[in-house]
Amino acid sequence: MKGLLLTMKKTYCITTPIYYPSASLHLGNAYPTVIADVMARYKRMCGYDVFYMTGTDEHGMKIEDAAKKAGVEPKTFVDNIVAGVRDLWKTLDITFDKYIRTTDDYHEKTVQSIFQKLYDQGDIYKGYYEGHYCTPCESYWTDTQLVNGKCPDCGRDVQLTKEESYFLRISKYQQQLIDYIEAHPEFIQPKSRLNEMMNNFIKPGLEDLSVSRTSFTWGIKVPFDEKHVIYVWMDALSNYISGLGYMGDSKRMESFWPADLHLVGKEIVRFHVIIWPIMLMMLGLPLPKQIYGHGWWTSEGMKMSKSMGNVVDPIEYSNRYGRDAFRYFLCREMTIGADGDFSHKGFLTRINSDLANDLGNLLSRTTAMCLKYFGGVLPSEKEREIADIDEEISALAEETFGLYKSDMDELKLSSALTEIWKLCSRANKYIDETQPWMLCKDETQKMRLASVMYNLCEALRMIAVMLAPFMPSTSEGILNQLGLQKATAVTDLKWQTNTPFNPTKGENLFPRIDIEADMKRVDEEKASKHAAESKTTGDGEKEAAELITIDDFYKIKLVVAKILECEPVPKSDKLLRMIVDIGNETRQVVSGIAKWYKPEDLIGRKVTFIANLQTAKLRGVESQGMILASGEEDVKVVFIDDSVGIGEEIR
């Protein structure tokens, strides 16, 4: 009987992309990993046998080139980075069941077996490929697909190459793929991705795919032709079944395939809904139930990049503000199918308003009053007096769980958190409505007071259980302060009238943050980091700057600008905001020169201005260019003689 129950247990398989280990992972990598972890935890609490897999995609020309530049072997190069990846997932409390590396022996053998099988059945054939290759994207493009002669995905230069190659006969399966997608509209989500893939890529026609390379060696060899390396996408996509033991002796494949959810970034949806399903069709395997393309994060309204210095480091944020706060912000701030913006001030505001003011305040007020009025031992149900307002909050709590469960099952994580916070806000309002501090003064109201305190604890219990997938440490902390055990199930969460609460005073889970002081600290740290990078190296010589060509120089548009207005940026002792005339328009620019210049010293002066610099935000103020200045300890603005006209280009 026990064995029968085990085989009947519901299963749930969820995967993230496997990440390319060519650099430190960032917010864009952390996001799907956290989302998948939330869903894995939720499904476990719902009684599912869960298999959550993530990992790293470690082959290809890009890795080979990066390893050469680093002066190490490719495997050594990726080993060092993978160690950092694992540290990141530990910091974020990611509970994966399998971490796969495409350099694992079993994966390489599985990929070779898949390649051999498809070749033997005629779905792979040998030919020649000529096309424009983008190394960073590991993709070939036709002439018509290029945008201004560059890669349509990343905008970088491409190389025209011709080489012998093996091809995957995907054109043969085009109609079969169309038929499947039309019969399973839930297969590609959100709907906008479905429409984009069908109209722009699949229905216009599929061409057979080059699936081997001879131009580099770092990869899995074609089993019957070792001068060829298996194309990185065919290698990488196979991880979803090699990690389950496909073509091996593992029973995981039988238990967990087809996967319930492949969670990927929108930039790689195309590979997952064209190449991968067709590979599975060729192998005679069922397709994953759903492929969900999540949106992209920007930072302070701009694309994240190292050169802009605005890449969000998950480890830094988790260590400084707490991993649960970081996990909460990611899940609350972005609707999964849409894009989102990570603002430092927005992040701090969420901590103060949602976590400190709402949740933290509710917990601290409740436990403090329970200790003050009842010594931490709440009266039994028969010693409590129920009022209509109590039934209102209990009904809302159960309604909240119903909405929460529906949202979670539909991957609407932000909406699920919104529902939880409605209950949290209502519980805080309930304190003000019932006024326990007044009830405690009237001995005849003791039973009523007991009911109020119990209801607050019960609301917190339900909140803590629902929060467990998102904020596991916070959930456990709340339950500990209520005298309860860690939440392990969420299957049938209901309002109870006999929960054995034993409240205690615990630590403040989310202390309030002085936002302005923290913003100032961040600005100072960025300035200090920039100064350190500009200082001399250990031998006293400045690092050699990368040489540029005259063509590179002419990309910079330097013009003469006149400062029309100038004033300090509020709450900053370093920044000045200026309005400048550049001839054909006026621009707003922010400059960190307040220490050396007063606004009245600058108004009316002509300066050298970079007119084609990407817009940035400094302390929330938009800067549409840059004024040139020299020096570090004694900064001097580069002024222009009045004889030069406004808007004239400087060459």
LUMNU-107108 format. One line per 5 residues: number of its first residue (from 1); their letters; for each residue x, y, z of C-alpha. Coordinates in pm, 1 decimal. Layout:
// residues N
NUM) A) X Y Z | ... .
***
This chain:
// residues 651
1) MKGLL) 0.0 0.0 0.0 | 284.4 237.4 83.9 | 446.8 177.7 -255.0 | 114.7 241.5 -431.0 | 74.5 574.8 -253.8 .
6) LTMKK) 424.3 678.4 -356.1 | 357.7 606.8 -723.1 | 30.6 802.0 -710.6 | 190.1 1116.5 -565.4 | 152.8 1421.8 -788.5 .
11) TYCIT) 472.1 1535.9 -957.7 | 593.2 1875.8 -1075.0 | 901.8 1945.8 -1285.2 | 1030.0 2300.8 -1331.0 | 1349.7 2426.6 -1495.8 .
16) TPIYY) 1537.9 2750.6 -1543.3 | 1765.7 2823.3 -1837.1 | 2114.3 2688.3 -1788.4 | 2330.2 2997.1 -1761.9 | 2635.9 3080.1 -1969.2 .
21) PSASL) 2929.9 3107.7 -1724.5 | 3122.5 3376.6 -1910.4 | 3076.8 3639.1 -1639.2 | 2934.5 3688.6 -1290.9 | 2561.6 3631.9 -1279.5 .
26) HLGNA) 2336.6 3930.3 -1217.1 | 1976.2 4031.1 -1159.1 | 1862.6 3893.7 -1496.9 | 1990.2 3548.5 -1400.5 | 1871.2 3563.4 -1041.0 .
31) YPTVI) 1514.6 3651.2 -1141.3 | 1404.1 3326.9 -1315.3 | 1596.2 3122.0 -1057.9 | 1408.1 3287.5 -770.0 | 1075.4 3256.0 -953.5 .
36) ADVMA) 1136.0 2886.2 -1015.9 | 1235.5 2839.3 -652.8 | 913.4 3005.1 -535.0 | 709.2 2772.3 -754.7 | 908.3 2465.2 -646.1 .
41) RYKRM) 857.0 2550.6 -278.0 | 487.5 2619.9 -335.3 | 430.8 2289.8 -513.9 | 614.1 2098.0 -241.5 | 387.7 2262.0 16.0 .
46) CGYDV) 89.7 2153.5 -195.6 | 200.2 1791.1 -165.9 | 378.8 1749.4 -497.9 | 694.5 1548.3 -555.8 | 901.0 1828.6 -712.4 .
51) FYMTG) 1203.1 1819.2 -941.5 | 1363.5 2161.7 -984.0 | 1664.3 2180.8 -1214.3 | 1906.0 2459.6 -1297.2 | 2267.7 2465.4 -1411.1 .
56) TDEHG) 2529.7 2603.9 -1647.7 | 2582.9 2585.0 -2024.2 | 2959.8 2549.0 -2051.1 | 3055.4 2481.8 -2414.1 | 3102.1 2697.6 -2723.2 .
61) MKIED) 3329.0 2944.6 -2895.8 | 3252.7 3223.4 -2651.1 | 3380.9 3017.6 -2356.9 | 3682.6 2901.2 -2554.8 | 3773.7 3261.2 -2643.8 .
66) AAKKA) 3721.4 3385.1 -2286.7 | 3938.9 3105.8 -2147.7 | 4218.2 3190.1 -2392.7 | 4210.0 3554.7 -2286.5 | 4226.4 3443.9 -1922.5 .
71) GVEPK) 4520.2 3215.2 -2001.1 | 4355.6 2898.3 -1867.1 | 4194.8 2583.3 -2001.0 | 3819.0 2612.3 -2071.2 | 3726.0 2360.2 -1801.9 .
76) TFVDN) 3933.4 2544.7 -1541.6 | 3775.1 2871.6 -1653.8 | 3419.7 2744.0 -1608.8 | 3499.6 2558.3 -1284.9 | 3596.4 2887.2 -1121.6 .
81) IVAGV) 3280.7 3062.6 -1238.5 | 3049.3 2774.9 -1146.9 | 3177.0 2794.3 -789.3 | 3055.5 3155.1 -780.4 | 2721.5 3058.5 -933.0 .
86) RDLWK) 2665.1 2799.6 -663.5 | 2752.4 3057.5 -397.4 | 2490.7 3292.5 -544.1 | 2218.4 3028.1 -533.7 | 2313.9 2946.4 -174.6 .
91) TLDIT) 2292.2 3315.0 -82.7 | 1944.8 3338.4 -238.7 | 1833.4 3015.0 -65.2 | 1760.3 2834.1 -393.1 | 1636.3 2478.4 -331.1 .
96) FDKYI) 1712.3 2311.3 -663.4 | 1701.3 1932.0 -681.2 | 1952.6 1904.6 -963.4 | 2238.4 2127.1 -1077.5 | 2345.9 2021.7 -1424.5 .
101) RTTDD) 2666.7 2117.7 -1600.5 | 2695.7 2047.7 -1971.9 | 3052.0 1933.6 -1903.5 | 2919.1 1648.7 -1686.5 | 3014.4 1311.3 -1834.5 .
106) YHEKT) 2660.0 1172.5 -1833.9 | 2528.6 1479.4 -2018.9 | 2795.7 1458.1 -2287.5 | 2721.6 1087.6 -2342.8 | 2347.4 1157.5 -2364.1 .
111) VQSIF) 2396.6 1435.8 -2620.6 | 2614.6 1208.8 -2833.4 | 2353.4 933.7 -2813.0 | 2079.2 1176.4 -2918.8 | 2291.5 1300.1 -3210.5 .
116) QKLYD) 2364.6 943.0 -3322.6 | 1997.8 843.8 -3301.2 | 1877.8 1141.2 -3506.2 | 2152.6 1084.9 -3763.8 | 2065.7 715.8 -3796.6 .
121) QGDIY) 1697.6 794.7 -3857.3 | 1775.3 1061.7 -4117.9 | 1685.8 1370.8 -3912.8 | 2049.3 1486.4 -3921.3 | 2244.9 1507.4 -4246.7 .
126) KGYYE) 2580.0 1646.9 -4364.2 | 2622.7 1959.6 -4576.8 | 2783.4 2303.1 -4589.4 | 2673.4 2616.2 -4410.0 | 2740.1 2974.3 -4506.8 .
131) GHYCT) 2607.9 3256.7 -4297.4 | 2676.1 3548.8 -4066.7 | 2782.1 3420.9 -3725.0 | 2743.7 3614.3 -3399.0 | 2979.9 3469.4 -3139.0 .
136) PCESY) 2812.4 3621.0 -2826.2 | 2469.2 3488.5 -2930.7 | 2604.4 3161.3 -3073.2 | 2372.7 3217.0 -3371.6 | 2389.0 3228.6 -3750.4 .
141) WTDTQ) 2190.5 3485.1 -3949.7 | 2096.5 3529.9 -4313.5 | 2151.8 3855.3 -4504.0 | 1786.6 3949.5 -4465.2 | 1789.0 3887.2 -4090.2 .
146) LVNGK) 2076.3 4127.2 -4020.2 | 1994.7 4477.5 -3898.1 | 2229.3 4736.6 -4047.3 | 2472.2 4454.5 -4112.8 | 2480.6 4349.5 -3747.2 .
151) CPDCG) 2329.2 4077.1 -3527.0 | 1953.2 4141.5 -3488.8 | 1959.1 4016.2 -3128.2 | 2253.2 4198.2 -2970.9 | 2359.3 4454.2 -3234.3 .
156) RDVQL) 2718.6 4331.5 -3242.8 | 2934.9 4263.6 -3547.3 | 2899.9 3928.2 -3723.6 | 3145.8 3719.4 -3923.7 | 3068.3 3569.2 -4264.4 .
161) TKEES) 3171.5 3205.5 -4239.4 | 3141.9 2893.0 -4449.8 | 3208.6 2550.5 -4308.3 | 3114.6 2187.1 -4331.8 | 2826.9 2113.5 -4098.8 .
166) YFLRI) 2565.2 1863.5 -3994.5 | 2207.2 1987.6 -4020.2 | 1893.8 1915.6 -3819.1 | 1601.7 1863.3 -4055.9 | 1360.2 2095.6 -3873.5 .
171) SKYQQ) 1182.1 2206.7 -4192.6 | 1028.7 1859.4 -4210.6 | 849.9 1916.9 -3878.3 | 720.7 2270.1 -3937.1 | 357.2 2176.0 -3989.5 .
176) QLIDY) 363.6 1927.5 -3704.0 | 490.5 2203.2 -3474.4 | 224.0 2448.9 -3595.9 | -48.5 2189.3 -3542.8 | 73.9 2118.2 -3190.8 .
181) IEAHP) 90.9 2483.6 -3088.4 | -253.7 2557.7 -3230.1 | -393.7 2259.2 -3041.1 | -215.2 2363.3 -2720.0 | -237.0 2745.0 -2691.9 .
186) EFIQP) -108.5 2721.9 -2332.5 | 223.5 2578.5 -2460.0 | 384.7 2921.5 -2518.7 | 319.6 3192.2 -2260.5 | 248.4 3476.4 -2227.9 .
191) KSRLN) 20.2 3516.3 -2527.2 | 235.3 3795.5 -2669.5 | 526.1 3550.4 -2703.3 | 296.7 3297.3 -2870.3 | 187.5 3548.1 -3133.8 .
196) EMMNN) 543.8 3667.6 -3192.8 | 682.9 3317.0 -3239.4 | 404.8 3196.4 -3469.0 | 383.6 3505.5 -3689.8 | 750.4 3605.8 -3707.4 .
201) FIKPG) 940.0 3278.8 -3696.8 | 738.6 2958.6 -3742.5 | 469.6 3027.0 -4003.3 | 700.6 3221.6 -4242.6 | 899.5 2899.4 -4283.8 .
206) LEDLS) 1165.7 2702.2 -4099.1 | 1507.1 2630.0 -4247.4 | 1715.2 2328.1 -4148.2 | 1950.8 2413.6 -3864.0 | 2328.0 2378.6 -3863.0 .
211) VSRTS) 2404.4 2165.3 -3555.7 | 2781.4 2119.6 -3567.9 | 3094.2 2333.8 -3591.2 | 3453.0 2279.1 -3702.5 | 3577.5 2631.4 -3621.7 .
216) FTWGI) 3640.9 2558.1 -3251.6 | 3707.2 2254.7 -3033.9 | 3549.9 2330.0 -2692.4 | 3238.0 2119.4 -2702.4 | 3094.3 1769.3 -2733.8 .
221) KVPFD) 3235.4 1577.1 -3027.2 | 3007.4 1429.3 -3291.8 | 3041.2 1058.1 -3205.6 | 3113.5 942.8 -3560.3 | 3302.2 1249.5 -3688.8 .
226) EKHVI) 3531.6 1397.5 -3422.9 | 3640.8 1700.5 -3621.7 | 3287.9 1831.8 -3561.5 | 3166.1 1976.9 -3230.2 | 2792.1 1959.7 -3156.3 .
231) YVWMD) 2626.3 2300.6 -3180.1 | 2582.3 2461.7 -2840.8 | 2202.4 2497.5 -2864.9 | 2148.9 2128.7 -2937.8 | 2389.1 2053.3 -2653.5 .
236) ALSNY) 2226.8 2296.5 -2409.2 | 1862.6 2214.0 -2478.1 | 1925.8 1844.3 -2420.6 | 1998.3 1920.3 -2054.1 | 1627.3 1914.0 -1976.6 .
241) ISGLG) 1614.8 1538.6 -2036.8 | 1976.4 1436.5 -1971.3 | 1934.9 1571.4 -1618.1 | 1638.1 1338.7 -1576.0 | 1839.9 1037.8 -1689.2 .
246) YMGDS) 1723.1 1005.4 -2050.5 | 1898.5 713.0 -2221.1 | 2024.3 612.1 -1875.9 | 1886.5 394.8 -1597.8 | 1720.6 671.5 -1395.9 .
251) KRMES) 1348.6 650.7 -1316.4 | 1326.6 1028.9 -1297.3 | 1246.4 1055.9 -1666.9 | 941.1 835.9 -1624.4 | 829.8 1026.6 -1314.5 .
256) FWPAD) 890.3 1387.9 -1416.9 | 877.6 1414.4 -1795.1 | 718.0 1601.5 -1962.3 | 832.0 1903.7 -1762.4 | 551.0 2120.1 -1630.3 .
261) LHLVG) 733.5 2447.8 -1690.4 | 1043.8 2569.6 -1873.4 | 1104.4 2922.5 -1743.2 | 1327.1 3121.8 -1983.8 | 1409.7 3479.6 -2076.9 .
266) KEIVR) 1220.0 3621.2 -2372.6 | 1542.3 3645.6 -2576.4 | 1572.8 3264.7 -2591.1 | 1206.6 3171.3 -2627.7 | 1263.1 3118.7 -3001.0 .
271) FHVII) 1510.6 2836.1 -2945.3 | 1285.8 2671.1 -2687.2 | 968.5 2675.2 -2896.8 | 1124.8 2576.5 -3230.6 | 1445.1 2372.6 -3196.5 .
276) WPIML) 1360.0 2200.6 -2868.5 | 1005.4 2080.2 -2948.7 | 1120.2 1952.3 -3287.2 | 1408.9 1763.6 -3125.6 | 1157.7 1600.6 -2890.4 .
281) MMLGL) 928.0 1514.0 -3181.1 | 1221.8 1348.9 -3356.9 | 1296.1 1148.7 -3039.3 | 931.6 1049.8 -2998.9 | 906.2 1220.7 -2660.8 .
286) PLPKQ) 618.5 1432.7 -2528.1 | 669.2 1809.6 -2529.1 | 696.4 2015.5 -2207.6 | 359.4 2138.2 -2088.4 | 452.6 2506.5 -2095.2 .
291) IYGHG) 735.3 2738.3 -2196.0 | 711.9 3078.7 -2030.9 | 918.8 3371.0 -2159.4 | 968.7 3621.8 -1877.1 | 1053.7 3988.4 -1933.1 .
296) WWTSE) 1375.4 4183.9 -1892.0 | 1493.1 4402.0 -1605.4 | 1628.9 4750.4 -1650.5 | 1820.3 4937.7 -1381.2 | 1710.5 5289.4 -1291.1 .
301) GMKMS) 1524.6 5304.9 -1624.3 | 1823.8 5198.9 -1835.8 | 1958.5 4876.4 -1979.4 | 2203.9 4718.1 -1738.6 | 2567.4 4725.1 -1848.1 .
306) KSMGN) 2908.3 4717.4 -1682.9 | 3013.6 5030.6 -1868.9 | 2718.9 5221.9 -1720.1 | 2798.0 5083.2 -1375.4 | 2431.8 4998.7 -1315.0 .
311) VVDPI) 2441.2 4618.2 -1300.3 | 2244.1 4495.7 -997.6 | 2445.0 4245.5 -792.8 | 2211.4 3997.4 -617.3 | 2474.5 3898.7 -360.7 .
316) EYSNR) 2539.8 4260.4 -262.8 | 2168.5 4333.3 -217.0 | 2099.1 4007.8 -34.8 | 2390.0 4049.1 205.3 | 2314.4 4415.0 279.7 .
321) YGRDA) 1934.8 4411.7 300.0 | 1848.0 4043.7 345.4 | 1778.9 3779.0 84.6 | 1409.3 3762.0 168.8 | 1372.4 4133.5 97.5 .
326) FRYFL) 1549.8 4085.5 -234.9 | 1333.9 3782.6 -325.1 | 1020.3 3974.3 -227.6 | 1106.3 4273.5 -445.0 | 1174.0 4058.1 -752.4 .
331) CREMT) 844.0 3874.3 -719.9 | 632.5 4176.0 -623.1 | 776.0 4436.3 -860.0 | 753.5 4255.2 -1194.3 | 461.7 4079.8 -1360.6 .
336) IGADG) 640.0 3777.4 -1506.4 | 549.0 3827.1 -1872.4 | 632.7 4200.0 -1872.2 | 952.8 4399.1 -1828.8 | 1044.4 4555.3 -1494.8 .
341) DFSHK) 1274.5 4822.3 -1356.5 | 1501.5 4779.0 -1055.5 | 1531.1 5110.3 -877.7 | 1743.7 5132.6 -563.9 | 1507.0 5386.4 -413.5 .
346) GFLTR) 1208.8 5175.4 -516.6 | 1367.7 4873.6 -351.5 | 1422.9 5060.7 -24.3 | 1071.3 5203.8 -38.6 | 927.9 4852.1 -70.7 .
351) INSDL) 1124.4 4742.1 235.6 | 998.2 5034.6 442.7 | 636.2 5040.6 328.1 | 557.0 4671.9 276.7 | 798.9 4485.0 500.1 .
356) ANDLG) 872.7 4724.6 786.9 | 551.0 4929.7 811.5 | 292.5 4668.4 714.9 | 420.9 4319.9 792.7 | 689.1 4394.5 1052.9 .
361) NLLSR) 469.9 4641.0 1238.4 | 177.6 4397.9 1247.1 | 394.5 4124.6 1395.7 | 567.1 4342.3 1656.7 | 242.5 4507.3 1771.1 .
366) TTAMC) 62.5 4174.2 1795.4 | 328.7 3986.0 1990.3 | 392.8 4282.6 2221.4 | 22.6 4311.2 2308.8 | -13.3 3934.8 2358.1 .
371) LKYFG) 272.8 3942.7 2605.2 | 148.3 4256.1 2778.9 | -216.0 4152.7 2816.0 | -190.6 3772.6 2850.9 | 172.1 3694.9 2932.7 .
376) GVLPS) 207.3 3518.0 2598.8 | -55.6 3251.2 2678.6 | -379.5 3324.3 2492.3 | -710.2 3208.9 2646.5 | -885.1 2906.4 2493.1 .
381) EKERE) -1169.2 2935.6 2243.0 | -1438.1 2914.6 2512.9 | -1280.2 3210.0 2690.5 | -1307.7 3436.3 2387.0 | -1595.6 3656.9 2273.1 .
386) IADID) -1655.5 3679.7 1896.3 | -1793.9 3988.9 1720.7 | -1907.2 4054.4 1363.9 | -1579.2 4225.8 1278.4 | -1395.8 3902.9 1369.4 .
391) EEISA) -1597.2 3708.3 1114.8 | -1515.7 3974.8 859.0 | -1141.8 3928.5 899.0 | -1162.8 3548.1 908.5 | -1371.1 3550.4 588.0 .
396) LAEET) -1117.8 3781.9 422.2 | -832.0 3551.3 525.5 | -994.5 3247.9 363.5 | -1087.9 3451.8 56.4 | -726.8 3568.8 35.7 .
401) FGLYK) -600.2 3211.2 37.3 | -839.2 3118.0 -244.8 | -716.8 3408.6 -460.0 | -356.0 3338.7 -362.2 | -380.7 2974.7 -466.2 .
406) SDMDE) -541.0 3063.6 -798.4 | -269.6 3322.3 -868.2 | 10.3 3085.0 -773.3 | -124.2 2809.0 -995.1 | -131.6 3056.5 -1285.2 .
411) LKLSS) 219.6 3192.3 -1214.8 | 80.3 3533.3 -1112.5 | 325.0 3577.0 -827.7 | 302.8 3954.9 -803.2 | -74.6 3931.1 -780.9 .
416) ALTEI) -50.8 3660.0 -511.8 | 166.8 3888.8 -299.0 | -74.4 4175.6 -355.1 | -355.1 3962.5 -208.8 | -143.6 3872.4 95.1 .
421) WKLCS) -72.8 4239.2 158.3 | -441.2 4323.4 142.8 | -490.9 4087.5 435.1 | -189.1 4235.8 611.5 | -329.1 4588.8 571.8 .
426) RANKY) -671.4 4475.4 690.2 | -519.4 4319.8 1002.1 | -339.2 4644.5 1083.1 | -666.6 4832.2 1038.3 | -838.8 4573.7 1259.8 .
431) IDETQ) -605.6 4674.8 1545.1 | -709.7 5039.3 1510.1 | -1079.3 4944.8 1490.5 | -1081.7 4714.9 1794.7 | -843.3 4925.7 2006.7 .
436) PWMLC) -697.1 4654.7 2234.3 | -535.2 4925.6 2448.4 | -884.9 5037.7 2547.1 | -1030.7 4689.2 2589.4 | -758.1 4596.9 2837.7 .
441) KDETQ) -875.4 4871.0 3072.8 | -1219.9 4713.6 3116.0 | -1226.3 4379.0 3298.2 | -1562.6 4295.7 3138.0 | -1395.0 4315.9 2795.9 .
446) KMRLA) -1126.7 4054.2 2870.7 | -1293.7 3785.6 2658.4 | -1334.6 4033.2 2375.1 | -967.4 4130.6 2405.9 | -869.6 3762.3 2393.0 .
451) SVMYN) -1061.9 3720.1 2069.1 | -894.4 4023.0 1911.1 | -545.1 3900.8 1998.4 | -620.7 3549.1 1876.7 | -753.1 3680.6 1545.7 .
456) LCEAL) -439.3 3886.7 1489.4 | -221.4 3582.7 1555.6 | -432.4 3367.9 1324.7 | -415.4 3624.8 1045.4 | -37.9 3633.9 1087.9 .
461) RMIAV) -23.5 3254.8 1079.1 | -204.1 3242.4 745.0 | 11.1 3525.2 609.2 | 327.7 3343.0 717.1 | 223.1 3015.9 552.3 .
466) MLAPF) 137.7 3188.3 224.7 | 468.3 3379.9 234.3 | 677.8 3066.8 287.7 | 755.7 3003.3 -82.6 | 858.2 3366.8 -133.5 .
471) MPSTS) 1029.3 3450.9 195.0 | 1116.5 3124.9 373.1 | 1324.8 3278.3 653.6 | 1067.4 3550.9 718.8 | 785.1 3296.1 727.8 .
476) EGILN) 973.8 3084.7 977.8 | 1057.7 3393.3 1185.7 | 691.3 3496.9 1208.5 | 578.6 3148.2 1306.7 | 855.9 3123.4 1566.3 .
481) QLGLQ) 738.6 3446.4 1728.6 | 386.5 3303.0 1734.8 | 517.6 2989.9 1903.3 | 449.2 2765.7 1602.7 | 646.0 2527.5 1384.9 .
486) KATAV) 782.8 2603.5 1037.1 | 519.4 2591.9 761.2 | 535.5 2270.2 559.3 | 195.0 2251.4 389.0 | -36.8 2492.5 214.2 .
491) TDLKW) -278.6 2245.1 56.7 | -587.3 2336.6 256.0 | -509.2 2651.1 450.6 | -811.8 2753.1 658.4 | -893.8 2987.4 941.9 .
496) QTNTP) -872.8 2790.8 1265.3 | -1023.2 2866.3 1605.2 | -790.5 2651.4 1815.0 | -435.8 2719.0 1697.4 | -205.4 2679.0 2002.3 .
501) FNPTK) -32.3 3016.9 1994.6 | 241.9 3095.1 2243.6 | 365.3 3438.8 2129.1 | 712.7 3558.4 2223.1 | 902.2 3879.9 2159.3 .
506) GENLF) 1146.9 3831.7 1875.0 | 1378.7 4045.2 1668.2 | 1247.4 4313.2 1437.1 | 1241.8 4129.9 1104.7 | 1262.9 4444.9 891.1 .
511) PRIDI) 1407.3 4756.8 1055.3 | 1322.3 5080.4 876.7 | 1588.8 5220.7 646.4 | 1686.7 5586.2 623.2 | 1638.9 5609.2 247.0 .
516) EADMK) 1813.3 5941.9 191.5 | 2116.2 5837.1 396.0 | 2134.1 5505.7 214.6 | 2106.8 5673.0 -126.2 | 2390.0 5906.6 -28.8 .
521) RVDEE) 2600.0 5610.7 82.8 | 2544.7 5437.0 -252.6 | 2647.0 5750.4 -443.3 | 2962.3 5781.7 -236.1 | 3051.4 5415.5 -284.2 .
526) KASKH) 3009.5 5446.9 -659.6 | 3226.9 5756.3 -666.3 | 3490.5 5584.9 -452.5 | 3488.5 5278.6 -677.3 | 3524.7 5494.4 -986.7 .
531) AAESK) 3815.6 5682.7 -828.9 | 3986.2 5357.2 -729.1 | 3957.8 5224.7 -1083.2 | 4114.9 5545.7 -1211.9 | 4413.8 5534.6 -975.1 .
536) TTGDG) 4754.1 5393.9 -1058.4 | 4833.8 5025.5 -1043.9 | 5083.7 4878.6 -797.7 | 5387.1 4966.5 -1008.6 | 5287.9 5333.2 -1015.8 .
541) EKEAA) 5192.9 5335.2 -1383.6 | 4838.8 5388.5 -1499.2 | 4682.5 5095.4 -1677.4 | 4713.4 5136.4 -2050.8 | 4389.0 5255.1 -2199.8 .
546) ELITI) 4262.3 5058.6 -2496.1 | 4359.2 5238.5 -2814.5 | 4078.7 5362.1 -3035.8 | 4069.5 5451.5 -3403.8 | 3986.1 5787.8 -3553.8 .
551) DDFYK) 3650.0 5635.6 -3650.1 | 3584.7 5560.4 -3283.5 | 3669.0 5918.2 -3192.6 | 3429.5 6059.2 -3451.3 | 3145.4 5867.6 -3286.6 .
556) IKLVV) 3168.3 6116.2 -2998.8 | 2975.1 6434.3 -3070.1 | 3140.6 6725.7 -2890.4 | 2961.9 7060.1 -2918.0 | 2979.6 7406.2 -2763.7 .
561) AKILE) 2700.6 7455.1 -2509.7 | 2592.3 7759.0 -2309.1 | 2471.9 7718.2 -1950.1 | 2135.5 7892.9 -1918.2 | 2029.3 7776.7 -1571.3 .
566) CEPVP) 2210.5 7614.5 -1280.0 | 2101.8 7501.0 -933.6 | 2198.4 7241.3 -670.7 | 2029.9 6901.2 -684.8 | 1812.6 6872.8 -370.9 .
571) KSDKL) 1963.3 6670.8 -84.1 | 2299.3 6637.2 -259.1 | 2615.4 6826.5 -175.5 | 2796.6 6718.9 -492.6 | 2556.8 6760.8 -784.2 .
576) LRMIV) 2446.2 7060.6 -989.0 | 2155.8 7054.2 -1233.9 | 2199.1 7270.3 -1544.1 | 1995.0 7362.9 -1850.6 | 2227.4 7410.8 -2148.9 .
581) DIGNE) 2168.8 7547.3 -2498.6 | 2342.3 7334.7 -2766.0 | 2220.6 7534.6 -3065.2 | 1921.1 7344.7 -3193.1 | 1774.7 7247.0 -2853.8 .
586) TRQVV) 1819.8 7273.6 -2478.6 | 1925.9 6984.8 -2257.8 | 1926.7 6908.8 -1886.4 | 2259.3 6784.6 -1749.3 | 2373.6 6684.2 -1400.5 .
591) SGIAK) 2736.6 6725.6 -1300.7 | 2926.0 6645.3 -979.4 | 3108.1 6980.2 -959.5 | 2922.2 7154.2 -676.0 | 3231.5 7136.6 -454.6 .
596) WYKPE) 3426.8 7358.8 -696.3 | 3164.8 7585.3 -859.3 | 2867.9 7788.8 -741.8 | 2566.8 7809.9 -976.5 | 2619.9 8183.7 -1033.6 .
601) DLIGR) 2977.5 8113.1 -1148.9 | 2850.1 7894.1 -1432.5 | 2538.8 8065.9 -1570.0 | 2617.3 8223.8 -1906.0 | 2946.0 8036.2 -1955.9 .
606) KVTFI) 3021.7 7822.4 -2265.3 | 3141.2 7466.4 -2206.8 | 3241.5 7152.6 -2396.9 | 2945.2 6915.4 -2406.8 | 2908.7 6549.0 -2512.3 .
611) ANLQT) 2578.4 6555.6 -2699.9 | 2533.4 6187.8 -2793.0 | 2586.0 6026.0 -2454.4 | 2317.6 5785.5 -2335.6 | 2075.8 5945.3 -2088.8 .
616) AKLRG) 2144.3 5862.2 -1722.6 | 1983.5 5935.6 -1386.3 | 2175.8 6076.6 -1090.8 | 1984.0 6093.5 -762.7 | 1667.2 6056.9 -965.4 .
621) VESQG) 1744.5 6354.4 -1192.3 | 1783.1 6284.7 -1564.6 | 2111.5 6386.5 -1725.8 | 2105.7 6420.1 -2105.7 | 2477.7 6448.7 -2176.0 .
626) MILAS) 2801.0 6544.6 -2002.2 | 3010.6 6856.4 -1943.7 | 3384.0 6800.1 -1979.5 | 3610.5 6880.3 -1685.7 | 3964.3 6790.8 -1577.8 .
631) GEEDV) 4131.2 6694.2 -1252.4 | 4022.6 6495.3 -946.6 | 4130.8 6688.5 -636.2 | 4088.7 7027.4 -806.5 | 3830.0 6996.8 -1082.4 .
636) KVVFI) 3832.4 7251.2 -1365.7 | 3547.2 7277.9 -1617.6 | 3665.8 7305.3 -1978.3 | 3524.8 7646.5 -2074.8 | 3505.2 7771.5 -2435.6 .
641) DDSVG) 3593.9 8120.6 -2561.4 | 3295.6 8347.9 -2639.6 | 3414.3 8376.6 -3001.2 | 3295.3 8019.0 -3070.4 | 2926.5 7983.6 -3157.4 .
646) IGEEI) 2676.3 7781.6 -2956.5 | 2617.0 7436.8 -3107.5 | 2939.5 7430.4 -3311.0 | 3100.9 7087.3 -3321.0 | 3447.8 7043.5 -3175.9 .
651) R) 3693.6 6835.5 -3383.6 .
***
